[in-house]
Amino acid sequence: MNKLSLLDVGFFIAESEASPKHVAGLMIFKRPPRATAAFAADLYRDFLTFTQVESPFNRVIHFSLTGMPTWEEAESIDLAQHVFYHKLVRGRNGRDELYRLVADLHQPTLDRARPLWEVHVIDGVSEGRFGVYVKVHHATADGVTLMRFAANSLSMTAAECELKPLWATPHATGDGKKRLQDKLARSLLDDLAGVGRRLFGIGRLAAMMLLESVKLTKNAISLPFVADGNTPLTGQVTAGRQFASASVSMERVNRVRSRTRSTLNHVALTCLDGALRHYLADEGVELSRPITIQMPVNLRKEGDIGGGNKIGIVQVELSPPTDDPYVRLRNIGFSLRNVRQMIDGVVPEAIESYTILTALVGQLAELLGLSEALPPTGNVLVSNVPGPSEYLYLKGARLEELHPISTLPAGNLLNITLFSYAGQLYFGLIASDQLPHLDRLSDYVAEAFSELEQAVLEDGKPVS
C-alpha cells in the first residue's frame, strides 16, 4: 500500500469526463523486413499471453473517508480490459485517420475500478506500419516516467526479438518495502525541517511575485493569471479531442543552437511563439503582450527514478511581438534565464506548493464554469520530455516515430509536448475539439523553424 502525494491526488480531484487526466504516447513502427501483414495482429495476441503484471501496472486506487488515497495491489487483472486491437481500413489508413483514432482513444477516462492503464495496437497503418498507443493515469506517472517505462519495454537492436511489454517489465519506481523503511527511518526533526524549508520557500516566492506585481522589478519573474484570455487557446474545457504533430530534425536544431549558443528549449519555444502568433493572426487575434506558457519543471533529485509526479509548473512569458525570429529567440532566452534563477532560488517543495495553489484556482474556475470569464493561468502548457537518441525496436520492428500526448490543464484548450527521439524533435499537439484549425498550427511550427533557421544562419548574422 502506497500513499499518493498531494499533486498525485490533485489529478484525481481535477478529473472529469470532459477533462480526463492521463498521459499517453503514440509509437509508430515499421514492420520488419519480410514480416507478413499479420505482424501487428500476432503481436497483439502475444501481448495477451503476458499475464504477470508488474508494479505500477498492477495497482488500483483506493479512496478512504478517513485519510489520503492509497495504491493497492489488484487481486486479479484481465488483460482483455487493458490491451486492445484496432485495424484501419485500406484507403483510410493514413496519418490523418491514425491521429483521429488516437484522439478518440485519448478522450475517455480510465476506469478507476481497474489498474489505470491501456495499450492499443493499431494495425493497417499505411506503408507497412502499425501503431501502439499507450495511456497511463497522470497520478501513476508523469510524461518523463511514462517514456522511461516505454523505452524499458523496447530493444536496442532489431536482432533482439524478445517481447517485453511495459506492464510485464519490472520498473524501478521507488515503491515497496525499502521506500516504507526509508520513510519510517526519517526523524521528526527531518520532517519539521522539510516543513520549514517549504514555508520559507513559499514566502520567498511570494515576495518575488509581489515585487514584480507592483513593478519594483521588471521581468524578473512571470506572474500567473495575467495572460490574455481573449484567444481561442483558453476557455472552458469540454469533451472531444484532436491531435496533430510536427517534427524537425535535430541536426537542423543543433545547427541553430550552435550558431546562437542557445538551448533546445530556447529554439523550440521560439518556433512555438512564432507559430502561435501566426495562428492567432489567422483567427483575428493580435496580442500586444507576450504569450504566456505554463511550463512543467522536473523537481526530481538526481538519481530519483520513482513513480508518481515530482514536477512543478511555472509561467514563462515568451517574446513581445516582433517579426524578427532572432530577436524572438533572444527575448525567450532572457525569460528562460529568469525562470531558471527563480527555480534555483527556492526549494523544490515551494515550487510544488505554488503549482498546487495555482492549479487549484484554475480548477475551481473550471468547476464553476468561469474559465471563459476569468484570466487563465497561461495561454498554453508546453512541456519537454527527453527521449532516446537511437532507434528502438519491438520484436524486430523499428520504432520510427514517438509522439507524446498529454492532458489539458484547467482553462487551456491546447497542450504541446516536445519529445526528442532518434535525431528528430517532435511536437505533440493535443487540443479540445473547440480549438479551430489545429492542423494549421502544426504546419506553422515547421514554418517558424525555417524562418528562424534562415534568420540565424545567413551570412553576417551576429553570434551571441
NORQUI-V264966 format. One record per run of one state. SS is the DSSP state (a for helix, b for strand, c for the rest). FROM is the first residue (numbers start at 1). LEN is the number of residues. If there is no record, write none. Layout:
BEGIN
ss=SS from=FROM len=LEN
ss=SS from=FROM len=LEN
END
This chain:
BEGIN
ss=c from=1 len=1
ss=b from=2 len=2
ss=c from=4 len=2
ss=a from=6 len=9
ss=c from=15 len=7
ss=b from=22 len=9
ss=c from=31 len=8
ss=a from=39 len=9
ss=c from=48 len=11
ss=b from=59 len=4
ss=c from=63 len=7
ss=b from=70 len=4
ss=c from=74 len=5
ss=a from=79 len=3
ss=c from=82 len=1
ss=b from=83 len=5
ss=c from=88 len=7
ss=a from=95 len=13
ss=c from=108 len=9
ss=b from=117 len=9
ss=c from=126 len=3
ss=b from=129 len=9
ss=c from=138 len=3
ss=b from=141 len=1
ss=c from=142 len=1
ss=a from=143 len=10
ss=c from=153 len=2
ss=b from=155 len=1
ss=c from=156 len=21
ss=a from=177 len=9
ss=c from=186 len=2
ss=a from=188 len=26
ss=c from=214 len=20
ss=b from=234 len=1
ss=c from=235 len=6
ss=b from=241 len=9
ss=a from=250 len=11
ss=c from=261 len=3
ss=a from=264 len=19
ss=c from=283 len=9
ss=b from=292 len=7
ss=c from=299 len=9
ss=b from=308 len=1
ss=c from=309 len=2
ss=b from=311 len=7
ss=c from=318 len=7
ss=a from=325 len=21
ss=c from=346 len=2
ss=a from=348 len=20
ss=c from=368 len=12
ss=b from=380 len=6
ss=c from=386 len=7
ss=b from=393 len=2
ss=c from=395 len=2
ss=b from=397 len=9
ss=c from=406 len=6
ss=b from=412 len=1
ss=c from=413 len=1
ss=b from=414 len=8
ss=c from=422 len=2
ss=b from=424 len=9
ss=c from=433 len=5
ss=a from=438 len=20
ss=c from=458 len=7
END
